Amino acid sequence: MDEWSSYTPEGRRLLVRREPEAWVAQCGDGEEARSESLDVALIEAIHSDHDVVGHAAGVNYGRWTRETADSIERTDGR
């Protein structure tokens, strides 16, 4: 199992781990999100942390999520 940590644009901690069957992501104190797609796990984790969503004015989360997922997937090497 591989793990990564990063931060959202507004500074919330984002934890990501790769399990055999899925990606698992958690943002701040929000619930874990699980999906075969890293993009989906990231978006669901971010949306489960209401503090991030409430302060996300001006952040293009679609683009940020894609760039973050690309970076993690490059280091994952699968």
C-alpha positions in Angstrom: 0.0 0.0 0.0 1.3 3.5 -0.9 0.4 6.7 0.8 0.7 10.4 -0.1 -0.1 13.6 1.7 -0.7 17.0 0.3 -2.8 20.1 0.9 -5.8 21.6 -0.8 -5.4 25.2 -2.2 -6.7 26.6 1.0 -4.4 24.5 3.2 -6.5 21.5 4.3 -4.5 18.3 4.7 -5.3 15.7 2.0 -4.3 12.1 2.6 -4.3 9.6 -0.3 -3.5 5.9 -0.3 -3.6 3.2 -2.9 -5.1 -0.1 -1.9 -5.2 -3.1 -4.2 -8.8 -2.4 -5.3 -9.2 1.3 -4.9 -7.9 4.8 -4.2 -8.8 6.1 -0.7 -8.7 9.9 0.0 -9.4 12.0 3.1 -9.5 15.7 3.3 -9.1 17.4 6.7 -11.5 15.9 9.2 -13.9 14.7 6.5 -14.8 11.1 5.8 -12.7 8.8 3.7 -13.8 8.5 0.0 -13.0 5.3 -1.9 -13.1 4.8 -5.7 -11.3 3.0 -8.5 -10.7 6.5 -10.0 -8.4 8.8 -8.1 -10.1 11.9 -9.5 -13.4 10.7 -8.0 -11.9 9.8 -4.6 -10.3 13.2 -4.4 -13.5 15.1 -5.3 -15.6 13.1 -2.9 -13.1 13.6 -0.1 -12.9 17.3 -0.7 -16.7 17.6 -0.8 -17.1 15.7 2.5 -15.0 18.3 4.3 -17.4 21.2 4.5 -14.8 23.6 5.7 -13.0 23.3 2.3 -16.1 23.7 0.2 -17.2 26.7 2.2 -13.9 28.6 1.5 -13.3 27.5 -2.1 -14.3 30.7 -3.9 -12.2 31.2 -7.0 -10.6 27.7 -6.9 -10.9 25.6 -10.0 -11.2 22.2 -8.3 -11.7 20.3 -11.5 -8.3 21.5 -12.8 -6.6 21.2 -9.4 -7.9 17.7 -8.9 -6.7 16.5 -12.4 -3.2 18.0 -11.8 -3.0 16.4 -8.3 -4.3 13.0 -9.6 -1.8 13.1 -12.5 1.1 13.9 -10.1 0.1 11.0 -7.7 -0.4 8.6 -10.5 3.0 9.3 -12.0 4.7 8.5 -8.7 2.4 5.4 -8.2 3.8 3.9 -11.4 1.0 1.3 -11.9 
